[in-house]
Every structure is written in C-alpha cells, then in structure tokens.
Amino acid sequence: MIELASDEGDPANISERNEDKAGILQALNSLNRKEQEVVRLKFLHKLSYKEIAELTGLKTGNVGFILHSSLEKMRQILQEQAAVRKSNTLSGDPCV
C-alpha cells in the first residue's frame, strides 16, 4: 500500500495554522480576566464546570453562562478576522 505524504509540513498549512493560533489568542485576550480564566480552565486544563466553580468561587450555572458568552464573543471576533483576511485576499493586499 502506498502512503501519501502528509501536508502537515507544507509551509502554506503551517502559516495558516499560525494565523489561526494568533487569531484565537487575540480573541481570548479581548475577554475580561474572569472570562479568560473560565475559558482557559475549561479548554486548556480540561476541567468540568463543577471544578471551575470550586476553583473560582463561582456558581456552576455562572460558569456555564460565562463560558457560553465568552465563546460567543470569541466566535464573533474570529469571524471578523476571517472576513478581513478574505477581503484582503480578494483585493490582492498581502498585508493581513
């Protein structure tokens, strides 16, 4: 069986992944401290809502609300970034 080479090392893919990471960090940094803390505890440390509540002193329901609203804010920022990149690409502007 022939295995196709992975395109993971492709410079275009690496550049795109780096842009994605930078965009996510920018979106995360746009949140307030409490929102950042909840998002980091959930996704970087993989804690449950209950564990996050215990660490932060928040109620479990508040953890869910903060997480939901924070992810919505991040989603909007990432969509705006994607629209700008697409617009710049269509206009031929290489500086994105």
JOJOTA-V725188 format. One record per backbone hydrogen bond with DSSP energy under -1.0 kcal/mol. NH is the residue of the N-H (numbers start at 1). CO is the residue of the C=O. E is the energy in kcal/mol with one decimal. If there is no record, write none. Layout:
BEGIN
nh | co | e
NH | CO | E
NH | CO | E
END
This chain:
BEGIN
nh | co | e
10 | 7 | -1.4
14 | 10 | -2.5
15 | 11 | -2.5
16 | 12 | -2.2
17 | 13 | -2.5
18 | 14 | -2.3
19 | 15 | -2.3
20 | 16 | -2.4
21 | 17 | -2.6
22 | 18 | -2.4
23 | 19 | -2.4
24 | 20 | -2.4
25 | 21 | -2.5
26 | 22 | -2.3
27 | 23 | -2.5
28 | 24 | -2.8
29 | 25 | -2.7
31 | 28 | -1.4
36 | 32 | -2.7
37 | 33 | -2.6
38 | 34 | -2.3
39 | 35 | -2.4
40 | 36 | -2.8
41 | 37 | -2.7
42 | 38 | -2.2
43 | 39 | -2.8
44 | 40 | -2.0
45 | 40 | -1.7
47 | 41 | -2.3
52 | 48 | -2.5
53 | 49 | -2.7
54 | 50 | -2.2
55 | 51 | -2.1
56 | 52 | -2.5
57 | 53 | -2.1
63 | 59 | -2.0
64 | 60 | -1.9
65 | 61 | -2.2
66 | 62 | -3.0
67 | 63 | -2.7
68 | 64 | -2.6
69 | 65 | -2.8
70 | 66 | -2.5
71 | 67 | -2.5
72 | 68 | -1.9
73 | 69 | -2.1
74 | 70 | -2.5
75 | 71 | -2.5
76 | 72 | -2.2
77 | 73 | -2.1
78 | 74 | -2.7
79 | 75 | -2.3
80 | 76 | -2.3
81 | 77 | -2.4
82 | 78 | -2.3
83 | 79 | -2.3
84 | 80 | -2.1
85 | 81 | -2.5
86 | 82 | -2.6
87 | 83 | -2.6
88 | 84 | -2.8
89 | 85 | -2.4
90 | 86 | -2.6
91 | 87 | -1.9
93 | 88 | -2.0
96 | 94 | -1.2
END
